[in-house]
Amino acid sequence: MRDGEDEPVGVRRDARPVRRRAAFYLPGYDPRRPRVYHALFAGELAAAARLRGFVAQASPLDGEDGPTPAFAIEARDPLGAWDTRTDVTILRWDDLARPAFRAPLALRLAKLLRVGADLVRRGVVSRLARIDRQFAAFVLYPYAGTLLLALTVLAAAFGAGALGWRIHPLAAPPAALAAGALAAWLALRLDRPLFLRYLLEDWLFSFAHERGGTDVLHARLAVFADAVVAAARDPGIDEVLLVGHSSGAFLAPETLALALARDPDLGRRGPAVSLLTLGTVAPLMLVDETCMRYRAAVGRLADEPSVVWHEVQTRHDAMNVCPVDPAALSGLFAARTLWPRTLRLSMPQLVAPGRLGLFRERLFFFRTHFRFLRANERVHWYDFYGILSGPTTLAARHAPVPDMRDAGG
């Protein structure tokens, strides 16, 4: 905040107790149905309640086949100090991701690999490496892994063909075909646990969206933005909370920017309006000059005093860019902005002692990436289910946590 300015409207409201919250969850690129996230939230909520000593339960998921499946969380302090209801709405875009995986990989491979070659050719990866070398390596990982498997298949076919030729010239073609087919089968079996195709499809879809190449997802976000505006106009709501995880970390700001375009007074009256972004991959969209949607959202939100935007980053997640200030990276502002407050998380402090190795093992990157959405095993300032179901706003809950920008990252 700049010297002499009044405290932002969203922060001035942080003392308000929350009895009813409207939460909007935007997942990352994932072909799994919303019921998977509902089951995750319901199970982890129960674990979080046991740790913190409150009572909570999640209702069944309603409207899974519609654009906005939803469920409710009822939580209360057993001593009667507080009770809350949080209505959670999930952005459904699994049906947009799933068709890509039904198409044969061979028909899409050239298109998928072309994205990575383009990022390298235009210097996007090198610019990203200057910010976070770990994440830059992760961006290249699926392309390098896929090329390695493809070369292995070719090497197996060539080697078997050469060996067959030494036995008899007529043995070379069937030997090459058999070895190549077996190697290809093994490569496809390895693809799933290594998440190679998943990540290739993720980057392809994300860049298409950010470059304005498709309006399908943008239309879904518009529906979500309408729901955000409606919730903010509900006199019974104390906090409207948007949560974006992974790719959702650049979709949630876009959604809030769309909501503000519909209602510029959003957050100036009625409930507090809060935005939480987790496990962000969004800076990749800022170092690529062809991407526009997230950059425009940062430009709209970074100095908006009527909302609160916190971004939680960690070095323990290879899929999360850290440390970075999205507003500064955007190049749209000459001075420090109000938002986002960037909060640095040490993930090993969330788990029971002795499980630190979980976060040193980068091969389990998705498990670590989803730690943002799991219940803590130890009490800590970062508490996803406290944020989602507790009696305080996002601003109040994180008020004591230092901003990374104050410490120079």
C-alpha positions in Angstrom: 0.0 0.0 0.0 1.3 3.5 -0.8 2.1 5.9 2.0 -0.8 8.2 2.9 -3.5 6.0 1.3 -6.5 4.8 3.2 -6.6 1.1 4.0 -8.3 -0.8 1.2 -12.0 -1.4 1.6 -11.5 -5.2 1.6 -9.0 -5.1 4.5 -11.1 -2.6 6.5 -13.8 -5.3 6.7 -11.5 -8.0 8.0 -12.8 -7.8 11.5 -16.3 -8.9 10.4 -17.1 -12.4 11.7 -18.1 -14.7 8.9 -21.3 -16.7 9.5 -22.1 -17.4 5.8 -19.6 -17.6 3.0 -20.0 -18.2 -0.8 -16.9 -19.9 -2.1 -16.0 -20.5 -5.7 -13.3 -23.1 -6.4 -11.5 -23.1 -9.8 -9.5 -26.3 -10.2 -6.6 -26.7 -12.6 -6.6 -28.6 -15.9 -8.0 -32.0 -15.0 -10.2 -34.5 -16.9 -11.6 -35.9 -13.6 -15.1 -35.1 -12.7 -16.2 -32.6 -10.0 -17.1 -35.5 -7.7 -13.4 -36.2 -7.3 -12.9 -32.8 -5.8 -16.0 -33.1 -3.7 -14.7 -36.3 -2.2 -11.3 -34.8 -1.6 -12.8 -31.7 0.2 -15.2 -33.8 2.3 -12.5 -36.2 3.4 -9.9 -33.6 4.1 -12.4 -31.4 5.9 -13.0 -34.2 8.4 -9.3 -34.5 9.1 -8.9 -30.8 9.4 -11.7 -30.6 11.9 -10.1 -33.3 14.1 -6.8 -31.4 14.2 -8.4 -28.0 15.0 -11.1 -29.3 17.3 -14.2 -28.1 15.5 -17.1 -30.0 14.0 -17.7 -30.0 10.3 -19.5 -31.9 7.5 -20.0 -31.5 3.8 -23.3 -32.1 2.1 -23.6 -34.3 -1.0 -22.6 -32.8 -4.4 -25.5 -31.2 -6.3 -25.7 -30.6 -10.0 -22.6 -32.5 -11.1 -23.6 -32.5 -14.7 -24.3 -28.8 -14.8 -21.8 -25.9 -15.2 -21.7 -25.1 -11.5 -21.8 -28.2 -9.3 -22.1 -27.2 -5.6 -22.1 -28.5 -2.1 -22.3 -26.9 1.4 -20.0 -27.1 4.4 -21.5 -26.7 7.9 -18.9 -26.0 10.6 -19.1 -25.0 14.2 -17.1 -24.6 17.4 -18.3 -27.3 19.9 -18.2 -24.6 22.7 -20.6 -22.4 20.7 -18.1 -19.6 19.9 -18.9 -19.7 16.2 -20.8 -21.5 13.5 -20.5 -21.1 9.7 -22.1 -22.3 6.5 -20.0 -22.2 3.3 -21.6 -22.8 -0.1 -18.9 -24.1 -2.4 -19.4 -23.9 -6.1 -16.9 -25.8 -8.4 -16.0 -24.5 -11.9 -16.6 -27.5 -14.1 -14.3 -27.7 -17.1 -13.3 -31.4 -16.9 -15.6 -32.0 -19.9 -13.4 -29.5 -21.9 -10.2 -31.4 -21.0 -11.4 -35.0 -21.5 -11.9 -35.1 -25.3 -8.2 -34.4 -25.9 -7.3 -37.7 -24.1 -9.7 -39.7 -26.3 -7.8 -38.8 -29.5 -4.9 -41.1 -30.3 -1.6 -39.7 -29.1 0.1 -40.2 -32.5 -2.4 -37.8 -34.1 -1.7 -35.1 -31.5 2.0 -35.6 -30.8 3.4 -33.2 -33.4 1.0 -30.4 -32.3 1.8 -31.0 -28.6 5.5 -31.0 -29.1 5.3 -27.9 -31.3 4.2 -25.9 -28.2 7.4 -26.7 -26.3 9.6 -25.9 -29.4 7.8 -22.6 -29.7 8.4 -21.7 -26.0 12.1 -22.5 -26.4 12.5 -20.7 -29.8 10.9 -17.5 -28.6 13.0 -17.4 -25.4 10.0 -17.9 -23.0 11.7 -20.8 -21.2 15.0 -18.8 -20.7 13.1 -15.8 -19.3 11.2 -18.1 -17.0 14.5 -19.8 -15.9 15.7 -16.4 -14.7 12.7 -16.3 -12.3 12.5 -19.9 -11.2 14.9 -22.5 -12.7 13.0 -25.3 -11.0 9.7 -24.4 -12.7 11.4 -23.8 -16.1 12.8 -27.3 -15.9 9.3 -28.6 -15.0 7.8 -26.9 -18.1 10.4 -28.7 -20.3 10.0 -32.0 -18.5 7.0 -33.4 -20.5 8.5 -32.4 -23.8 11.9 -33.9 -22.9 10.4 -37.0 -21.5 8.1 -37.6 -24.5 11.1 -37.1 -26.9 13.2 -39.5 -24.9 10.5 -42.2 -25.0 10.0 -41.7 -28.7 13.8 -42.0 -29.3 13.8 -45.1 -27.2 11.1 -46.7 -29.4 13.0 -45.8 -32.5 16.3 -47.2 -31.0 14.6 -50.4 -30.0 13.2 -50.9 -33.5 16.5 -50.0 -35.2 18.5 -52.2 -32.9 16.2 -55.2 -33.3 16.2 -54.7 -37.1 19.9 -54.6 -37.2 20.2 -57.7 -35.1 17.6 -59.5 -37.4 19.6 -58.5 -40.5 22.7 -60.2 -39.1 20.6 -63.3 -38.8 18.9 -63.0 -42.1 17.8 -60.0 -44.3 14.2 -61.2 -44.2 14.2 -61.3 -40.4 15.0 -57.6 -40.1 11.5 -56.1 -40.9 9.5 -58.3 -38.5 12.1 -57.9 -35.8 12.1 -54.1 -36.1 8.2 -54.0 -36.1 8.0 -56.4 -33.1 10.6 -54.5 -31.0 9.1 -51.1 -32.0 5.6 -52.2 -31.1 6.7 -53.6 -27.7 8.8 -50.5 -26.9 5.8 -48.3 -27.9 3.5 -50.3 -25.6 5.9 -49.9 -22.7 6.3 -46.2 -23.5 2.5 -45.7 -23.4 2.4 -47.6 -20.1 5.0 -45.3 -18.6 3.3 -42.1 -19.9 0.5 -42.2 -17.3 2.6 -42.5 -14.1 5.0 -39.9 -15.5 2.1 -37.5 -16.4 3.7 -36.7 -19.7 0.7 -36.5 -22.0 -1.4 -34.8 -19.2 1.1 -32.0 -18.9 1.5 -31.7 -22.7 -2.3 -31.3 -23.1 -2.4 -28.9 -20.1 0.1 -26.5 -21.6 -1.6 -26.7 -25.0 -5.0 -25.9 -23.6 -3.8 -23.2 -21.3 -1.9 -21.3 -24.0 -4.9 -21.6 -26.3 -7.1 -20.0 -23.7 -4.6 -17.3 -22.6 -4.0 -16.3 -26.2 -7.7 -16.0 -26.9 -7.6 -18.9 -29.2 -10.8 -20.4 -27.7 -13.8 -18.9 -26.0 -15.2 -22.1 -24.6 -13.5 -21.8 -21.2 -14.0 -18.1 -21.2 -17.7 -18.6 -21.5 -17.6 -20.9 -18.4 -15.8 -18.2 -16.5 -18.4 -15.7 -17.5 -21.1 -17.9 -15.9 -19.0 -18.1 -12.8 -18.5 -14.3 -12.8 -22.3 -13.9 -12.9 -22.6 -16.2 -9.9 -19.9 -14.2 -8.0 -21.9 -11.0 -8.6 -25.1 -12.6 -7.5 -23.4 -13.8 -4.2 -22.0 -10.4 -3.6 -25.5 -8.9 -3.8 -26.9 -11.4 -1.3 -27.4 -9.6 2.1 -26.9 -12.8 4.0 -23.4 -13.4 2.7 -20.4 -12.2 4.8 -17.6 -13.2 2.5 -17.3 -14.1 -1.2 -14.2 -16.2 -1.6 -12.6 -17.3 -4.9 -10.0 -20.0 -4.8 -7.8 -20.9 -7.8 -5.4 -23.8 -7.7 -2.7 -24.6 -10.3 -4.1 -23.5 -13.7 -7.1 -22.2 -11.7 -4.7 -19.6 -10.3 -4.8 -17.7 -13.5 -8.5 -18.4 -14.1 -9.7 -17.1 -10.7 -8.3 -13.6 -11.2 -9.8 -13.6 -14.7 -13.2 -14.5 -13.2 -13.0 -11.8 -10.6 -12.0 -9.2 -13.2 -15.1 -10.3 -15.2 -17.2 -9.9 -12.1 -15.9 -6.4 -11.6 -16.6 -5.5 -15.2 -20.2 -6.5 -14.6 -20.4 -4.7 -11.2 -17.7 -2.1 -10.6 -19.0 -1.6 -7.0 -18.4 -5.3 -6.2 -16.7 -5.4 -2.8 -17.4 -1.7 -2.0 -20.7 -2.7 -0.4 -22.0 -6.0 1.0 -19.7 -8.9 1.8 -15.9 -8.9 1.7 -14.6 -10.1 -1.6 -11.5 -12.3 -1.3 -9.3 -14.1 -3.9 -6.8 -16.8 -3.0 -4.5 -18.3 -5.5 -2.5 -21.4 -4.8 0.2 -23.4 -6.5 0.3 -20.9 -9.3 1.7 -21.6 -12.8 0.4 -18.2 -13.9 3.8 -16.4 -14.2 4.4 -18.6 -17.3 1.6 -16.6 -18.9 3.2 -13.3 -18.0 6.7 -14.1 -19.5 5.0 -15.0 -22.8 4.0 -11.9 -24.6 1.4 -13.7 -26.7 -0.7 -14.4 -23.6 -3.2 -11.7 -22.7 -6.1 -12.8 -20.4 -4.2 -13.3 -17.1 -2.1 -10.2 -17.8 -5.3 -8.1 -18.2 -6.8 -9.6 -15.0 -3.6 -8.6 -13.1 -3.9 -5.1 -14.5 -7.5 -4.9 -13.3 -7.0 -6.3 -9.8 -3.6 -5.3 -8.6 -4.6 -1.8 -7.4 -8.3 -2.5 -6.7 -9.0 -1.4 -3.1 -12.4 -3.1 -2.9 -11.0 -6.7 -3.0 -8.4 -8.7 -1.2 -6.0 -11.0 -3.1 -3.6 -13.3 -1.4 -1.3 -15.7 -3.3 0.4 -18.6 -1.4 3.7 -19.8 -2.9 6.2 -22.5 -2.0 9.6 -23.7 -3.1 8.6 -27.3 -2.2 6.2 -27.6 -5.2 7.9 -28.0 -8.5 4.7 -27.0 -10.3 4.5 -23.7 -8.4 6.5 -20.6 -9.5 8.2 -19.1 -6.4 9.1 -16.5 -5.4 7.4 -14.1 -7.8 5.3 -10.9 -7.7 2.8 -11.3 -10.5 2.0 -7.6 -10.7 5.7 -6.6 -10.9 6.3 -9.4 -13.5 3.5 -8.1 -15.7 5.3 -4.9 -16.4 2.1 -2.9 -16.1 3.0 -1.0 -13.0 5.8 1.4 -12.2 5.4 1.0 -8.4 4.5 -1.7 -6.0 0.8 -2.6 -6.1 -1.7 -3.5 -3.4 -2.2 -7.0 -4.6 -1.5 -9.8 -4.6 0.0 -10.2 -1.1 2.5 -13.0 -1.7 2.8 -15.4 1.3 5.6 -17.9 1.4 4.7 -21.4 2.7 7.1 -24.1 4.0 5.2 -27.2 3.2 7.2 -29.6 5.5 5.7 -27.5 8.4 2.2 -28.8 7.5 3.0 -32.5 7.9 3.9 -34.7 10.9 7.6 -34.8 11.9 9.5 -37.4 10.0 7.6 -37.0 6.7 9.9 -34.3 5.4 11.2 -36.7 2.7 7.8 -36.5 1.0 8.7 -33.0 -0.1 12.3 -33.8 -1.1 11.1 -36.4 -3.6 10.3 -34.4 -6.7 9.0 -37.5 -8.5 5.8 -37.2 -6.5 5.2 -33.7 -7.8 1.4 -34.0 -8.0 1.1 -35.3 -4.4 3.1 -32.2 -3.3 1.1 -29.9 -5.6 -2.2 -31.1 -4.0 -0.9 -30.5 -0.5 -2.4 -27.0 -0.8 -5.8 -28.7 -0.7 -5.1 -31.3 2.0 -5.7 -31.1 5.7 -2.7 -30.1 7.8 -1.1 -32.6 10.1 0.2 -29.8 12.3 -1.3 -26.4 13.2 0.0 -23.7 11.0 -0.9 -20.3 9.6 -1.8 -21.9 6.3 -5.0 -23.9 6.8 -7.0 -24.4 3.7 -10.1 -25.8 5.5 -9.9 -23.0 8.1 -9.9 -20.5 5.2 -12.9 -22.4 3.6 -15.0 -23.0 6.7 -13.7 -20.8 9.5 -15.3 -17.7 11.1 -12.8 -15.1 9.8 -12.2 -13.5 6.4 -9.1 -14.2 4.3 -7.6 -10.8 5.2 -8.1 -11.3 8.9 -6.7 -14.9 8.9 -3.5 -13.9 7.1 -3.0 -10.5 8.6 0.0 -11.6 10.8 1.7 -13.4 7.9 4.5 -11.3 6.3 4.3 -10.4 2.6 7.3 -11.8 0.7 7.6 -8.5 -1.1 8.5 -6.8 2.2 11.4 -9.2 2.6 12.5 -8.9 -1.0 11.2 -12.4 -1.9 
